[in-house]
């Protein structure tokens, strides 16, 4: 395992998920985002690059296995959605969501430490 590649892939997935959150939820929240939907759609190009590179690093980091990188991507998405939805919509984390977050984080731990 290459932990440097795994960590870098996780950060790229996080950054990509932040942009995706703004892209798909922004028009529901901010007037400027609703007025500039086309510009938000153009963000699909750098988002795709981020996810492609993050996937390449994850696969490399996990010894050419695809599934662990998918769980890294999923967990990054869940984490960013939780944080940004709380920050911008003040939707608190209830017990069900908290348990789901613990389970999502557990996916990464299983992939990293189960031999």
TAHUJO-V596530 format. One record per residue. RES is the residue in three letters. PSI is psi in radians with two decimals (999 if undefined). Layout:
RES/PSI
RES/PSI
//
This chain:
UNK/2.46
UNK/1.71
UNK/-0.48
UNK/-0.80
UNK/-0.70
UNK/-0.82
UNK/-0.77
UNK/-0.69
UNK/-0.69
UNK/-0.75
UNK/-0.65
UNK/-0.72
UNK/-0.74
UNK/-0.85
UNK/-0.79
UNK/-0.71
UNK/-0.56
UNK/-0.81
UNK/-0.73
UNK/-0.74
UNK/-0.80
UNK/-0.71
UNK/-0.80
UNK/-0.45
UNK/-0.41
UNK/-0.83
UNK/-0.32
UNK/-0.22
UNK/-0.86
UNK/2.32
UNK/-0.69
UNK/-0.63
UNK/-0.64
UNK/-0.64
UNK/-0.38
UNK/0.79
UNK/-0.64
UNK/-0.74
UNK/-0.65
UNK/-0.62
UNK/-0.62
UNK/-0.43
UNK/-0.24
UNK/-0.50
UNK/-0.95
UNK/-0.52
UNK/-0.79
UNK/-0.76
UNK/-0.79
UNK/-0.81
UNK/-0.64
UNK/-0.77
UNK/-0.69
UNK/-0.71
UNK/-0.75
UNK/-0.78
UNK/-0.69
UNK/-0.78
UNK/-0.76
UNK/-0.77
UNK/-0.54
UNK/0.47
UNK/0.72
UNK/0.37
UNK/2.41
UNK/-0.70
UNK/-0.77
UNK/-0.68
UNK/-0.59
UNK/-0.70
UNK/-0.62
UNK/-0.81
UNK/-0.79
UNK/-0.81
UNK/-0.70
UNK/-0.73
UNK/-0.76
UNK/-0.76
UNK/-0.86
UNK/-0.72
UNK/-0.74
UNK/-0.87
UNK/-0.84
UNK/-0.60
UNK/-0.63
UNK/-0.76
UNK/-0.76
UNK/-0.31
UNK/-0.10
UNK/0.58
UNK/1.89
UNK/2.83
UNK/2.04
UNK/-3.12
UNK/-0.77
UNK/-0.79
UNK/-0.69
UNK/-0.79
UNK/-0.70
UNK/-0.68
UNK/-0.70
UNK/-0.73
UNK/-0.71
UNK/-0.76
UNK/-0.62
UNK/-0.57
UNK/-0.76
UNK/-0.76
UNK/-0.71
UNK/-0.80
UNK/-0.58
UNK/-0.64
UNK/-0.17
UNK/2.06
UNK/999
//
